[in-house]
Amino acid sequence: MTAALDHAAAPAAPAAVPADWAGAAPAPIGVDQAFNGYVAATVVHALDRLGIWDRLEHDPLLDLRALAAETGPAVRERVLREVVRAAAGCGWLRLQDDGGTALLTTAGQEMIRMRGYFTWGVGGYAEVFAQAHRIVSGEAEFGTGVLRDEAMVALGSGQNDRSFMAGTLDEVLADVDFSTLADLGSGISARVSRVVGNRPGTRGLGLDISGPATELGHRTIAEAGLSGRVEAIRTDVLDVCHRAAHRDKLAEVDTVMSFFLLHDLLADPATRPHTFTRLREAFPSARTFVFADTMLRPDAEGAQTLPVFSLGYELAHALMGVPLHTKETYEELFAAAGLVPRRTVPFGTPHSWLYVLEAR
Ligand SMILES: C[S@@+](CC[C@H](N)C(=O)[O-])C[C@H]1O[C@@H](n2cnc3c(N)ncnc32)[C@H](O)[C@@H]1O
């Protein structure tokens, strides 16, 4: 991970792109890699939903008989063993004791760390990808006949946050003074809960359009013991911007965060040039905006290697009709709204940047 750029000290310094954002997966992708990758992705997600990765995280040795007994009364033990065998075939587990136990490998440890991508892709977008041909032909449309699983999208983002983004955000927020924080597109409210929980005396709001994600958010807040300090509200952030929904609560917010939502807010070309100005107006007391999003890969066409995530992110949004933008476009839109970058930091997922912006 490269160091953050401090724009107060060096306003025009170009940001360095982390080397791993180019990826190591070769393009062209071979037939065997493509097919096995597809199956392997479903296996990662199955292990996640069955709680097997969680178990392995705590104890790298899995007793398959105990696993079957604890998976539920209707468990199909033979199928469960086959799913575990498939994970072993992918090299993430090593079967031992005539298949009675499975040991987590180093590659499996890495998969646990990165499994949020699979919750996002397989859990969240499987139907969108599977219906790509019907979306293209005009037989189906995203949002009516074809849906994503919003709770899985939010859960996958939350898993990735915990695994490899939280440290960067905490380091960046250490320099930000706040008392009331709003997180736009807060998903399961994990991030706003963690940030508020770590700073005594602060309060937080998590705003998200998704009913299922907001429900999970209520649970996250209660489990973190933050009821009364953090509130999850189901709302469309565009209503907050354009129709001043929840005006009273938002008036107290001094710092606004948003992670991996901005591209949705910028989808409509008619409102795009003014979206950040409207956001500033919706939060009249906010002086600091902490924004992160995944941006278009520069030079994607000629790339000889692929990183994790980018291809899926770009295709999923194309199928949903949501345009993506370059880093330069974000920076032009920030500037037009009087939002001046104080810091710009690479943010874990390839081609994702975190900005601390000052409202001037
Ligand atoms: C990719 S997820 C990111 C979740 C979370 N910020 C994170 O980083 O873990 C995007 C979230 O934005 C929410 N969302 C999308 N459009 C929205 C809108 N117009 N208003 C509020 N939330 C929205 C989705 O429901 C989803 O939870």
PDBQT file of the ligand as one rigid body, heavy atoms in Angstrom, charges set to zero:
ROOT
HETATM    1  C1  LIG A 401     -21.338  -1.474  -2.527  1.00  0.00    +0.000 C 
HETATM    2  S1  LIG A 401     -22.372  -1.251  -1.158  1.00  0.00    +0.000 S 
HETATM    3  C2  LIG A 401     -21.268  -0.468  -0.002  1.00  0.00    +0.000 C 
HETATM    4  C3  LIG A 401     -21.730  -0.601   1.422  1.00  0.00    +0.000 C 
HETATM    5  C4  LIG A 401     -20.822   0.066   2.443  1.00  0.00    +0.000 C 
HETATM    6  N1  LIG A 401     -20.702   1.507   2.215  1.00  0.00    +0.000 N 
HETATM    7  C5  LIG A 401     -19.455  -0.571   2.468  1.00  0.00    +0.000 C 
HETATM    8  O1  LIG A 401     -18.518   0.021   1.916  1.00  0.00    +0.000 OA
HETATM    9  O2  LIG A 401     -19.310  -1.658   3.033  1.00  0.00    +0.000 OA
HETATM   10  C6  LIG A 401     -23.363   0.138  -1.680  1.00  0.00    +0.000 C 
HETATM   11  C7  LIG A 401     -24.459   0.430  -0.700  1.00  0.00    +0.000 C 
HETATM   12  O3  LIG A 401     -25.141   1.618  -1.117  1.00  0.00    +0.000 OA
HETATM   13  C8  LIG A 401     -26.533   1.414  -0.990  1.00  0.00    +0.000 C 
HETATM   14  N2  LIG A 401     -27.206   2.347  -1.925  1.00  0.00    +0.000 N 
HETATM   15  C9  LIG A 401     -27.243   2.284  -3.283  1.00  0.00    +0.000 A 
HETATM   16  N3  LIG A 401     -27.907   3.343  -3.791  1.00  0.00    +0.000 NA
HETATM   17  C10 LIG A 401     -28.293   4.097  -2.726  1.00  0.00    +0.000 A 
HETATM   18  C11 LIG A 401     -29.005   5.314  -2.586  1.00  0.00    +0.000 A 
HETATM   19  N4  LIG A 401     -29.462   5.981  -3.641  1.00  0.00    +0.000 N 
HETATM   20  N5  LIG A 401     -29.218   5.796  -1.332  1.00  0.00    +0.000 NA
HETATM   21  C12 LIG A 401     -28.760   5.126  -0.246  1.00  0.00    +0.000 A 
HETATM   22  N6  LIG A 401     -28.068   3.973  -0.319  1.00  0.00    +0.000 NA
HETATM   23  C13 LIG A 401     -27.835   3.460  -1.534  1.00  0.00    +0.000 A 
HETATM   24  C14 LIG A 401     -26.741  -0.060  -1.283  1.00  0.00    +0.000 C 
HETATM   25  O4  LIG A 401     -27.944  -0.539  -0.738  1.00  0.00    +0.000 OA
HETATM   26  C15 LIG A 401     -25.482  -0.679  -0.637  1.00  0.00    +0.000 C 
HETATM   27  O5  LIG A 401     -25.706  -1.009   0.706  1.00  0.00    +0.000 OA
ENDROOT
TORSDOF 0
